[in-house]
Amino acid sequence: MITLYDFASTLPGVTFNPNTWKTRYSLNYKQIPYKTEWLEYSEIESVYKKLGIAPSAKKPDGSDFYTLPAIYDTSTNTGVSESLAIAAYLDKTYPDKPTLLPAGTEALQAAFVDAFLSKFGTSLRLFVPAMLEILPPSSVDFVISSRTAMIGKPFLDTLPVGAERDAEWKNFEAGLSAVDGWYQKNGGGPFIMGDTLSFADFVVGGFLGCGNAMAKHIPEWKDVLERNDGRWKKLGEALEKYSHVV
């Protein structure tokens, strides 16, 4: 049995983080039995160390950084973090299930992740206030204090407001239009590879799932789904069958 570690919130049973969405989509698509364990931010590092899971990344000062998603597979006694690494593990360990990284595309899928994020840059800060609205109070305190320590200045002061927020929304919309341009070259079909679903679509779907979960706190979100001739609403609908939470 696989355990998926996801972020706890004040919305029971709701995935709100774009990265954990990628892994939830991956597990559901491959039809691999799993369960979810919901963690507050302050619990993540201890769980990693208890299970022997390698740190997710490095902080700017070179110290270990622990975040989600992570999985632990009791059938192999293996823990894996980071959504793309998890996808590769799932394909290798469960090759008889639908493929997340079609043969010969793993490098391109990794490049897609970087290219997708590069199109949005600092505009992803737009989602932080909504995230803080749905986190448990202890996680809110942890996020603010840990991010402040990491960047060396008050974290909340880095969030866009007023004219800066308006500008960031324009940047976000421009990023969506750029990604829409990629999808237009797929030869038809709702996915980046046309009719073939792959991990790259879960990267985009993760942000859609994130926005949908926090839509109550993001007034512009309804308009986002209708942009680019409804591309993002349609993609979300195509992925809906893989969005259940267990």
Accessible surface in RSA format (square Angstrom, percent):
REM  Atomic radii and reference values for relative SASA: ProtOr
REM  Chains: A
REM  Algorithm: Lee & Richards
REM  Probe-radius: 1.40
REM  Slices: 20
REM RES _ NUM      All-atoms   Total-Side   Main-Chain    Non-polar    All polar
REM                ABS   REL    ABS   REL    ABS   REL    ABS   REL    ABS   REL
RES MET A   1   111.28  57.6  79.79  52.8  31.49  75.0  88.02  74.8  23.26  30.8
RES ILE A   2     1.19   0.7   1.14   0.8   0.05   0.1   1.14   0.8   0.05   0.1
RES THR A   3    10.27   7.3  10.27  10.4   0.00   0.0   1.20   1.6   9.07  13.7
RES LEU A   4     0.00   0.0   0.00   0.0   0.00   0.0   0.00   0.0   0.00   0.0
RES TYR A   5    14.94   7.0  14.94   8.5   0.00   0.0   0.89   0.7  14.05  17.3
RES ASP A   6     0.18   0.1   0.18   0.2   0.00   0.0   0.00   0.0   0.18   0.2
RES PHE A   7     2.09   1.0   2.04   1.3   0.05   0.1   2.04   1.2   0.05   0.2
RES ALA A   8    18.13  16.7  16.37  25.3   1.76   4.0  17.53  24.7   0.60   1.6
RES SER A   9    20.54  17.4   0.16   0.2  20.38  47.0   0.00   0.0  20.54  28.8
RES THR A  10    75.52  53.7  50.14  50.8  25.38  60.5  51.13  68.7  24.39  36.9
RES LEU A  11    60.81  33.9  58.24  41.7   2.57   6.5  58.93  41.4   1.88   5.1
RES PRO A  12   125.64  91.6 100.08  91.2  25.57  92.9 109.20  90.2  16.45 102.2
RES GLY A  13    39.36  48.5   0.00   N/A  39.36  48.5  20.67  56.7  18.70  41.9
RES VAL A  14    50.22  33.0  47.45  43.0   2.77   6.7  49.68  43.2   0.54   1.5
RES THR A  15     1.53   1.1   0.00   0.0   1.53   3.7   0.02   0.0   1.52   2.3
RES PHE A  16     2.57   1.3   2.46   1.5   0.10   0.3   2.46   1.5   0.10   0.3
RES ASN A  17    19.11  13.2  18.65  18.0   0.47   1.1   0.45   1.1  18.66  18.0
RES PRO A  18    20.95  15.3  20.95  19.1   0.00   0.0  20.95  17.3   0.00   0.0
RES ASN A  19    56.47  38.9  56.47  54.6   0.00   0.0   5.06  12.2  51.41  49.7
RES THR A  20     0.00   0.0   0.00   0.0   0.00   0.0   0.00   0.0   0.00   0.0
RES TRP A  21    22.31   9.0  22.31  10.8   0.00   0.0  22.31  11.9   0.00   0.0
RES LYS A  22     7.54   3.7   7.54   4.6   0.00   0.0   0.00   0.0   7.54   8.0
RES THR A  23     0.45   0.3   0.00   0.0   0.45   1.1   0.45   0.6   0.00   0.0
RES ARG A  24     0.00   0.0   0.00   0.0   0.00   0.0   0.00   0.0   0.00   0.0
RES TYR A  25     9.28   4.3   9.28   5.3   0.00   0.0   0.00   0.0   9.28  11.4
RES SER A  26     0.52   0.4   0.52   0.7   0.00   0.0   0.35   0.7   0.17   0.2
RES LEU A  27     0.09   0.1   0.00   0.0   0.09   0.2   0.00   0.0   0.09   0.3
RES ASN A  28     8.29   5.7   0.66   0.6   7.63  18.4   2.54   6.1   5.75   5.6
RES TYR A  29    33.81  15.8  32.93  18.7   0.88   2.3  10.01   7.5  23.80  29.3
RES LYS A  30     0.97   0.5   0.97   0.6   0.00   0.0   0.00   0.0   0.97   1.0
RES GLN A  31   125.73  70.3 106.92  78.1  18.81  44.8  38.60  82.2  87.13  66.1
RES ILE A  32     9.05   5.2   4.29   3.2   4.76  11.5   4.98   3.6   4.07  11.0
RES PRO A  33    92.94  67.7  79.81  72.8  13.12  47.7  91.39  75.5   1.55   9.6
RES TYR A  34    18.87   8.8   5.45   3.1  13.42  34.9   5.45   4.1  13.42  16.5
RES LYS A  35   113.75  55.5 112.96  69.3   0.78   1.9  56.29  50.7  57.46  61.2
RES THR A  36    22.92  16.3   0.83   0.8  22.09  52.6   0.83   1.1  22.09  33.4
RES GLU A  37    77.15  44.3  74.45  56.3   2.70   6.4  26.55  51.3  50.60  41.3
RES TRP A  38    79.27  31.8  58.93  28.5  20.34  47.8  42.90  22.9  36.37  59.0
RES LEU A  39     6.91   3.8   6.69   4.8   0.22   0.5   6.69   4.7   0.22   0.6
RES GLU A  40    46.49  26.7  46.21  35.0   0.28   0.7  12.99  25.1  33.50  27.3
RES TYR A  41    15.49   7.2  12.18   6.9   3.31   8.6   6.91   5.2   8.58  10.6
RES SER A  42    65.64  55.5  42.43  56.6  23.21  53.5  26.28  56.0  39.36  55.1
RES GLU A  43    75.64  43.4  73.83  55.9   1.80   4.3  24.29  47.0  51.35  41.9
RES ILE A  44     3.20   1.8   3.20   2.4   0.00   0.0   3.20   2.3   0.00   0.0
RES GLU A  45    76.12  43.7  74.96  56.7   1.17   2.8  21.18  41.0  54.94  44.9
RES SER A  46    69.81  59.0  59.72  79.7  10.10  23.3  50.74 108.1  19.07  26.7
RES VAL A  47    23.40  15.4  22.35  20.2   1.05   2.5  23.40  20.3   0.00   0.0
RES TYR A  48     0.92   0.4   0.92   0.5   0.00   0.0   0.92   0.7   0.00   0.0
RES LYS A  49   129.00  62.9 103.71  63.6  25.30  60.2  69.21  62.3  59.79  63.7
RES LYS A  50   178.40  87.0 139.68  85.7  38.72  92.2  93.59  84.2  84.81  90.3
RES LEU A  51    47.81  26.6  30.11  21.5  17.70  44.5  34.88  24.5  12.93  34.8
RES GLY A  52    65.76  81.1   0.00   N/A  65.76  81.1  35.01  96.1  30.75  68.9
RES ILE A  53     8.06   4.6   0.73   0.5   7.33  17.7   1.13   0.8   6.93  18.8
RES ALA A  54    68.48  63.0  58.80  90.7   9.68  22.0  65.00  91.5   3.48   9.2
RES PRO A  55    49.55  36.1  35.05  31.9  14.50  52.7  35.05  28.9  14.50  90.1
RES SER A  56    24.06  20.3   5.14   6.9  18.92  43.6   5.05  10.7  19.01  26.6
RES ALA A  57    52.13  47.9  38.03  58.7  14.09  32.1  51.56  72.6   0.56   1.5
RES LYS A  58   136.55  66.6 110.83  68.0  25.72  61.2  80.14  72.1  56.42  60.1
RES LYS A  59    71.18  34.7  65.27  40.1   5.90  14.1  14.75  13.3  56.43  60.1
RES PRO A  60   112.36  81.9  67.05  61.1  45.30 164.7  81.39  67.2  30.96 192.4
RES ASP A  61   117.78  82.5  75.74  75.4  42.04  99.4  50.58 119.0  67.19  67.0
RES GLY A  62    43.54  53.7   0.00   N/A  43.54  53.7  29.74  81.6  13.80  30.9
RES SER A  63    49.34  41.7  38.86  51.9  10.48  24.1  46.31  98.6   3.03   4.2
RES ASP A  64    51.71  36.2  41.71  41.5  10.00  23.6   6.90  16.2  44.81  44.7
RES PHE A  65    41.82  20.9  41.62  25.8   0.19   0.5  41.82  25.4   0.00   0.0
RES TYR A  66    36.01  16.8  20.92  11.9  15.09  39.3  11.24   8.4  24.77  30.5
RES THR A  67    33.57  23.9  33.53  34.0   0.04   0.1  23.54  31.6  10.03  15.2
RES LEU A  68     2.83   1.6   0.26   0.2   2.56   6.4   0.78   0.5   2.05   5.5
RES PRO A  69     4.48   3.3   3.95   3.6   0.53   1.9   3.95   3.3   0.53   3.3
RES ALA A  70     0.00   0.0   0.00   0.0   0.00   0.0   0.00   0.0   0.00   0.0
RES ILE A  71     0.00   0.0   0.00   0.0   0.00   0.0   0.00   0.0   0.00   0.0
RES TYR A  72    39.68  18.5  39.46  22.4   0.22   0.6  17.61  13.2  22.07  27.2
RES ASP A  73     0.30   0.2   0.30   0.3   0.00   0.0   0.00   0.0   0.30   0.3
RES THR A  74    77.38  55.0  62.90  63.8  14.48  34.5  54.45  73.1  22.93  34.7
RES SER A  75    80.12  67.7  37.96  50.7  42.16  97.1  47.14 100.4  32.97  46.2
RES THR A  76    60.82  43.3  35.88  36.4  24.94  59.4  44.02  59.1  16.80  25.4
RES ASN A  77   114.37  78.9  92.41  89.3  21.97  52.9  20.00  48.1  94.37  91.2
RES THR A  78    44.07  31.3  40.89  41.5   3.18   7.6  28.18  37.9  15.89  24.0
RES GLY A  79    22.42  27.6   0.00   N/A  22.42  27.6   0.09   0.2  22.33  50.0
RES VAL A  80    23.08  15.2  19.95  18.1   3.13   7.5  23.08  20.1   0.00   0.0
RES SER A  81    13.42  11.3   6.56   8.7   6.86  15.8   0.00   0.0  13.42  18.8
RES GLU A  82    73.57  42.2  68.48  51.8   5.09  12.1  46.35  89.7  27.21  22.2
RES SER A  83     5.77   4.9   3.94   5.3   1.82   4.2   0.05   0.1   5.72   8.0
RES LEU A  84    29.04  16.2  29.00  20.7   0.04   0.1  29.00  20.4   0.04   0.1
RES ALA A  85    43.87  40.3  32.79  50.6  11.08  25.2  40.27  56.7   3.60   9.5
RES ILE A  86     0.29   0.2   0.29   0.2   0.00   0.0   0.29   0.2   0.00   0.0
RES ALA A  87     0.11   0.1   0.00   0.0   0.11   0.3   0.00   0.0   0.11   0.3
RES ALA A  88    28.94  26.6  23.27  35.9   5.67  12.9  24.77  34.9   4.17  11.1
RES TYR A  89    31.85  14.9  26.00  14.8   5.85  15.2  31.15  23.4   0.70   0.9
RES LEU A  90     0.00   0.0   0.00   0.0   0.00   0.0   0.00   0.0   0.00   0.0
RES ASP A  91    24.40  17.1  18.85  18.8   5.55  13.1  18.95  44.6   5.46   5.4
RES LYS A  92   176.41  86.1 152.63  93.6  23.78  56.6 105.32  94.8  71.08  75.7
RES THR A  93    43.08  30.6  19.44  19.7  23.63  56.3  20.42  27.4  22.66  34.3
RES TYR A  94    42.97  20.1  42.33  24.1   0.64   1.7  37.44  28.1   5.53   6.8
RES PRO A  95   101.38  73.9  75.35  68.7  26.03  94.6  79.84  65.9  21.54 133.9
RES ASP A  96   124.05  86.9  83.11  82.7  40.95  96.8  51.19 120.5  72.87  72.7
RES LYS A  97    66.78  32.6  60.78  37.3   6.00  14.3  20.32  18.3  46.46  49.5
RES PRO A  98    48.08  35.0  34.91  31.8  13.17  47.9  47.11  38.9   0.96   6.0
RES THR A  99    61.81  44.0  53.92  54.7   7.89  18.8  24.33  32.7  37.48  56.7
RES LEU A 100     0.00   0.0   0.00   0.0   0.00   0.0   0.00   0.0   0.00   0.0
RES LEU A 101    15.25   8.5   5.02   3.6  10.23  25.7   5.02   3.5  10.23  27.5
RES PRO A 102    24.23  17.7  21.56  19.7   2.67   9.7  23.67  19.5   0.56   3.5
RES ALA A 103   106.11  97.6  69.35 107.0  36.76  83.6  80.77 113.7  25.34  67.1
RES GLY A 104    80.14  98.8   0.00   N/A  80.14  98.8  43.49 119.3  36.65  82.1
RES THR A 105    20.06  14.3  20.06  20.3   0.00   0.0  20.06  27.0   0.00   0.0
RES GLU A 106    91.80  52.7  90.10  68.2   1.70   4.0  29.39  56.8  62.41  51.0
RES ALA A 107    80.72  74.2  64.55  99.6  16.18  36.8  72.51 102.1   8.21  21.7
RES LEU A 108   124.14  69.1 119.51  85.5   4.63  11.6 119.83  84.2   4.31  11.6
RES GLN A 109     8.09   4.5   6.26   4.6   1.83   4.4   1.84   3.9   6.25   4.7
RES ALA A 110    35.10  32.3  32.65  50.4   2.44   5.6  32.97  46.4   2.12   5.6
RES ALA A 111    55.27  50.8  46.16  71.2   9.12  20.7  52.77  74.3   2.50   6.6
RES PHE A 112    25.15  12.6  20.23  12.5   4.93  12.8  24.97  15.1   0.19   0.5
RES VAL A 113    19.35  12.7  19.35  17.5   0.00   0.0  19.35  16.8   0.00   0.0
RES ASP A 114   100.68  70.5  94.64  94.2   6.03  14.3  29.29  68.9  71.39  71.2
RES ALA A 115    37.32  34.3  31.34  48.4   5.98  13.6  36.89  52.0   0.43   1.1
RES PHE A 116     4.53   2.3   4.53   2.8   0.00   0.0   4.53   2.7   0.00   0.0
RES LEU A 117    67.63  37.7  64.06  45.8   3.56   9.0  64.25  45.1   3.38   9.1
RES SER A 118    83.54  70.6  48.52  64.8  35.02  80.7  48.47 103.2  35.07  49.1
RES LYS A 119    90.90  44.3  75.03  46.0  15.87  37.8  23.87  21.5  67.03  71.4
RES PHE A 120     8.44   4.2   2.79   1.7   5.65  14.7   4.58   2.8   3.86  11.0
RES GLY A 121    46.30  57.1   0.00   N/A  46.30  57.1  37.94 104.1   8.36  18.7
RES THR A 122    88.13  62.7  79.38  80.5   8.75  20.8  69.39  93.2  18.74  28.3
RES SER A 123     0.31   0.3   0.00   0.0   0.31   0.7   0.00   0.0   0.31   0.4
RES LEU A 124    46.07  25.7  40.42  28.9   5.64  14.2  40.85  28.7   5.21  14.0
RES ARG A 125    57.95  24.3  55.91  28.5   2.03   4.8  34.51  47.2  23.44  14.2
RES LEU A 126     9.40   5.2   0.78   0.6   8.62  21.7   2.52   1.8   6.87  18.5
RES PHE A 127    14.81   7.4  14.67   9.1   0.13   0.3  14.81   9.0   0.00   0.0
RES VAL A 128    25.34  16.7  24.59  22.3   0.75   1.8  25.34  22.0   0.00   0.0
RES PRO A 129    59.90  43.7  55.21  50.3   4.69  17.0  58.22  48.1   1.68  10.4
RES ALA A 130     3.21   2.9   1.13   1.7   2.07   4.7   2.00   2.8   1.21   3.2
RES MET A 131    29.00  15.0  29.00  19.2   0.00   0.0  12.08  10.3  16.92  22.4
RES LEU A 132    27.14  15.1  18.89  13.5   8.25  20.7  19.11  13.4   8.03  21.6
RES GLU A 133   113.65  65.2  87.02  65.8  26.63  63.4  16.03  31.0  97.62  79.7
RES ILE A 134     3.34   1.9   3.28   2.4   0.06   0.1   3.34   2.4   0.00   0.0
RES LEU A 135     6.14   3.4   0.00   0.0   6.14  15.4   0.00   0.0   6.14  16.5
RES PRO A 136    18.03  13.1  17.95  16.4   0.08   0.3  18.03  14.9   0.00   0.0
RES PRO A 137   104.92  76.5 100.24  91.4   4.67  17.0 104.72  86.5   0.19   1.2
RES SER A 138    61.32  51.8  49.54  66.1  11.78  27.1  48.91 104.2  12.41  17.4
RES SER A 139     0.70   0.6   0.06   0.1   0.63   1.5   0.63   1.3   0.06   0.1
RES VAL A 140    29.30  19.3  29.30  26.5   0.00   0.0  29.30  25.5   0.00   0.0
RES ASP A 141    95.74  67.1  90.27  89.8   5.47  12.9  30.03  70.7  65.71  65.5
RES PHE A 142    75.01  37.5  71.41  44.2   3.61   9.4  75.01  45.5   0.00   0.0
RES VAL A 143     2.13   1.4   2.13   1.9   0.00   0.0   2.13   1.8   0.00   0.0
RES ILE A 144    45.82  26.1  45.82  34.1   0.00   0.0  45.82  33.0   0.00   0.0
RES SER A 145    67.86  57.3  57.07  76.2  10.79  24.9  49.00 104.3  18.86  26.4
RES SER A 146    27.39  23.1  16.90  22.6  10.48  24.2  24.61  52.4   2.78   3.9
RES ARG A 147    49.36  20.7  49.36  25.2   0.00   0.0  11.10  15.2  38.26  23.2
RES THR A 148    43.05  30.6  42.35  42.9   0.69   1.7  39.53  53.1   3.51   5.3
RES ALA A 149    85.25  78.4  51.11  78.9  34.14  77.7  62.28  87.7  22.97  60.9
RES MET A 150    50.00  25.9  25.76  17.0  24.24  57.7  11.68   9.9  38.32  50.8
RES ILE A 151    76.16  43.3  46.92  35.0  29.23  70.5  54.28  39.1  21.87  59.4
RES GLY A 152    69.17  85.3   0.00   N/A  69.17  85.3  35.71  98.0  33.46  74.9
RES LYS A 153   119.11  58.1 114.93  70.5   4.18  10.0  62.50  56.3  56.62  60.3
RES PRO A 154    76.65  55.9  75.24  68.6   1.41   5.1  76.65  63.3   0.00   0.0
RES PHE A 155    27.21  13.6  26.52  16.4   0.69   1.8  26.52  16.1   0.69   2.0
RES LEU A 156    87.20  48.6  75.35  53.9  11.85  29.8  75.38  52.9  11.82  31.8
RES ASP A 157   113.95  79.8  80.42  80.0  33.53  79.3  30.02  70.6  83.94  83.7
RES THR A 158    29.25  20.8  20.84  21.1   8.40  20.0  25.11  33.7   4.13   6.3
RES LEU A 159    20.38  11.3  13.48   9.6   6.89  17.3  13.52   9.5   6.86  18.4
RES PRO A 160     6.14   4.5   1.33   1.2   4.81  17.5   1.33   1.1   4.81  29.9
RES VAL A 161   112.24  73.9 107.09  96.9   5.16  12.4 107.88  93.7   4.37  11.8
RES GLY A 162    51.61  63.6   0.00   N/A  51.61  63.6  42.41 116.4   9.20  20.6
RES ALA A 163    86.48  79.5  70.01 108.0  16.47  37.5  72.82 102.5  13.66  36.2
RES GLU A 164    86.98  49.9  78.16  59.1   8.82  21.0  39.36  76.1  47.62  38.9
RES ARG A 165    65.89  27.7  65.89  33.6   0.00   0.0  22.47  30.7  43.42  26.3
RES ASP A 166    87.31  61.2  83.45  83.1   3.86   9.1  24.73  58.2  62.58  62.4
RES ALA A 167    49.55  45.6  45.35  70.0   4.20   9.6  48.50  68.3   1.06   2.8
RES GLU A 168     7.89   4.5   7.89   6.0   0.00   0.0   4.59   8.9   3.29   2.7
RES TRP A 169    14.26   5.7  14.26   6.9   0.00   0.0  14.26   7.6   0.00   0.0
RES LYS A 170   145.50  71.0 139.75  85.7   5.75  13.7  88.73  79.9  56.77  60.5
RES ASN A 171    78.08  53.8  73.92  71.4   4.16  10.0  14.89  35.8  63.19  61.1
RES PHE A 172     5.72   2.9   5.72   3.5   0.00   0.0   5.72   3.5   0.00   0.0
RES GLU A 173    50.52  29.0  50.44  38.2   0.08   0.2   3.40   6.6  47.12  38.5
RES ALA A 174    62.85  57.8  49.48  76.4  13.37  30.4  56.79  80.0   6.06  16.1
RES GLY A 175     2.42   3.0   0.00   N/A   2.42   3.0   1.91   5.2   0.52   1.2
RES LEU A 176     9.28   5.2   9.28   6.6   0.00   0.0   9.28   6.5   0.00   0.0
RES SER A 177    46.03  38.9  37.14  49.6   8.88  20.5  28.43  60.5  17.60  24.7
RES ALA A 178    32.45  29.8  18.06  27.9  14.39  32.7  29.93  42.2   2.52   6.7
RES VAL A 179     0.23   0.2   0.23   0.2   0.00   0.0   0.23   0.2   0.00   0.0
RES ASP A 180    10.85   7.6  10.85  10.8   0.00   0.0   0.00   0.0  10.85  10.8
RES GLY A 181    23.71  29.2   0.00   N/A  23.71  29.2  23.01  63.2   0.70   1.6
RES TRP A 182    66.80  26.8  59.99  29.0   6.82  16.0  40.48  21.6  26.33  42.7
RES TYR A 183     0.55   0.3   0.00   0.0   0.55   1.4   0.00   0.0   0.55   0.7
RES GLN A 184   121.80  68.1  90.04  65.8  31.76  75.6  29.06  61.9  92.74  70.3
RES LYS A 185   175.60  85.7 139.48  85.6  36.12  86.0  95.39  85.9  80.21  85.4
RES ASN A 186    27.76  19.1   4.55   4.4  23.22  55.9   9.20  22.1  18.56  17.9
RES GLY A 187    81.87 101.0   0.00   N/A  81.87 101.0  44.91 123.2  36.96  82.8
RES GLY A 188    44.14  54.4   0.00   N/A  44.14  54.4  36.69 100.7   7.45  16.7
RES GLY A 189    33.46  41.3   0.00   N/A  33.46  41.3  11.15  30.6  22.31  50.0
RES PRO A 190    53.11  38.7  43.07  39.3  10.04  36.5  51.61  42.6   1.50   9.3
RES PHE A 191    22.36  11.2  22.36  13.8   0.00   0.0  22.36  13.6   0.00   0.0
RES ILE A 192    32.03  18.2  20.95  15.6  11.08  26.7  20.95  15.1  11.08  30.1
RES MET A 193    78.45  40.6  55.18  36.5  23.27  55.4  61.87  52.6  16.57  22.0
RES GLY A 194     4.79   5.9   0.00   N/A   4.79   5.9   4.79  13.1   0.00   0.0
RES ASP A 195   120.93  84.7  95.61  95.2  25.31  59.9  35.25  83.0  85.68  85.4
RES THR A 196    64.55  45.9  60.20  61.0   4.35  10.4  31.16  41.8  33.39  50.5
RES LEU A 197    11.29   6.3   7.15   5.1   4.14  10.4   7.15   5.0   4.14  11.1
RES SER A 198     0.00   0.0   0.00   0.0   0.00   0.0   0.00   0.0   0.00   0.0
RES PHE A 199     0.26   0.1   0.26   0.2   0.00   0.0   0.26   0.2   0.00   0.0
RES ALA A 200     2.93   2.7   2.90   4.5   0.03   0.1   2.93   4.1   0.00   0.0
RES ASP A 201     0.00   0.0   0.00   0.0   0.00   0.0   0.00   0.0   0.00   0.0
RES PHE A 202     0.00   0.0   0.00   0.0   0.00   0.0   0.00   0.0   0.00   0.0
RES VAL A 203     0.08   0.1   0.08   0.1   0.00   0.0   0.08   0.1   0.00   0.0
RES VAL A 204     3.31   2.2   3.22   2.9   0.09   0.2   3.22   2.8   0.09   0.2
RES GLY A 205     0.12   0.1   0.00   N/A   0.12   0.1   0.12   0.3   0.00   0.0
RES GLY A 206     0.00   0.0   0.00   N/A   0.00   0.0   0.00   0.0   0.00   0.0
RES PHE A 207    22.01  11.0  22.01  13.6   0.00   0.0  22.01  13.3   0.00   0.0
RES LEU A 208     6.70   3.7   6.70   4.8   0.00   0.0   6.70   4.7   0.00   0.0
RES GLY A 209     5.40   6.7   0.00   N/A   5.40   6.7   4.39  12.0   1.02   2.3
RES CYS A 210     4.69   3.6   4.69   5.2   0.00   0.0   0.00   0.0   4.69   5.1
RES GLY A 211     0.00   0.0   0.00   N/A   0.00   0.0   0.00   0.0   0.00   0.0
RES ASN A 212    75.92  52.4  57.32  55.4  18.60  44.8  25.57  61.5  50.35  48.7
RES ALA A 213    24.83  22.8   2.44   3.8  22.39  50.9  12.12  17.1  12.70  33.7
RES MET A 214     2.30   1.2   2.17   1.4   0.13   0.3   2.30   2.0   0.00   0.0
RES ALA A 215    41.34  38.0  31.50  48.6   9.84  22.4  31.73  44.7   9.60  25.4
RES LYS A 216   188.31  91.9 148.70  91.2  39.61  94.3 103.77  93.4  84.54  90.1
RES HIS A 217    67.50  36.9  43.27  30.1  24.22  62.0  29.13  30.0  38.37  44.6
RES ILE A 218     5.60   3.2   3.70   2.8   1.90   4.6   3.77   2.7   1.82   4.9
RES PRO A 219   109.91  80.1  76.35  69.6  33.56 122.0  89.13  73.6  20.78 129.1
RES GLU A 220    46.59  26.7  44.98  34.0   1.62   3.8  31.55  61.0  15.05  12.3
RES TRP A 221     5.69   2.3   5.69   2.8   0.00   0.0   5.69   3.0   0.00   0.0
RES LYS A 222   161.25  78.7 155.71  95.5   5.54  13.2 100.43  90.4  60.82  64.8
RES ASP A 223    98.44  69.0  95.30  94.9   3.13   7.4  26.80  63.1  71.63  71.4
RES VAL A 224     2.25   1.5   2.20   2.0   0.05   0.1   2.20   1.9   0.05   0.1
RES LEU A 225    34.95  19.5  34.95  25.0   0.00   0.0  34.95  24.5   0.00   0.0
RES GLU A 226    91.45  52.5  78.52  59.4  12.93  30.8  39.90  77.2  51.55  42.1
RES ARG A 227    80.49  33.8  72.95  37.2   7.54  18.0  17.05  23.3  63.44  38.4
RES ASN A 228    35.94  24.8  12.93  12.5  23.01  55.4  11.16  26.9  24.78  24.0
RES ASP A 229   134.43  94.2 111.50 111.0  22.93  54.2  39.38  92.7  95.05  94.8
RES GLY A 230     8.32  10.3   0.00   N/A   8.32  10.3   7.08  19.4   1.24   2.8
RES ARG A 231    47.47  19.9  43.46  22.2   4.01   9.6  10.03  13.7  37.44  22.7
RES TRP A 232     0.52   0.2   0.33   0.2   0.19   0.5   0.33   0.2   0.19   0.3
RES LYS A 233    96.50  47.1  92.66  56.9   3.84   9.1  47.43  42.7  49.07  52.3
RES LYS A 234   125.74  61.3 121.37  74.5   4.37  10.4  79.43  71.5  46.30  49.3
RES LEU A 235     0.53   0.3   0.00   0.0   0.53   1.3   0.00   0.0   0.53   1.4
RES GLY A 236    19.61  24.2   0.00   N/A  19.61  24.2  14.04  38.5   5.57  12.5
RES GLU A 237    98.49  56.5  82.41  62.3  16.08  38.3  36.84  71.3  61.65  50.3
RES ALA A 238    28.18  25.9  12.26  18.9  15.92  36.2  24.64  34.7   3.54   9.4
RES LEU A 239     0.09   0.0   0.09   0.1   0.00   0.0   0.09   0.1   0.00   0.0
RES GLU A 240   114.30  65.6 106.21  80.3   8.09  19.3  35.57  68.8  78.73  64.3
RES LYS A 241   145.54  71.0 118.68  72.8  26.85  63.9  76.58  68.9  68.95  73.4
RES TYR A 242    41.43  19.3  41.43  23.6   0.00   0.0  17.93  13.5  23.50  29.0
RES SER A 243    29.28  24.7  23.20  31.0   6.09  14.0   9.02  19.2  20.26  28.4
RES HIS A 244    95.68  52.3  85.49  59.4  10.19  26.1  70.07  72.2  25.61  29.8
RES VAL A 245    54.11  35.6  25.53  23.1  28.58  68.9  25.53  22.2  28.58  77.5
RES VAL A 246    80.35  52.9  48.99  44.3  31.36  75.6  79.01  68.6   1.34   3.6
END  Absolute sums over single chains surface
CHAIN  1 A    11538.2       8950.0       2588.2       6851.4       4686.8
END  Absolute sums over all chains
TOTAL         11538.2       8950.0       2588.2       6851.4       4686.8
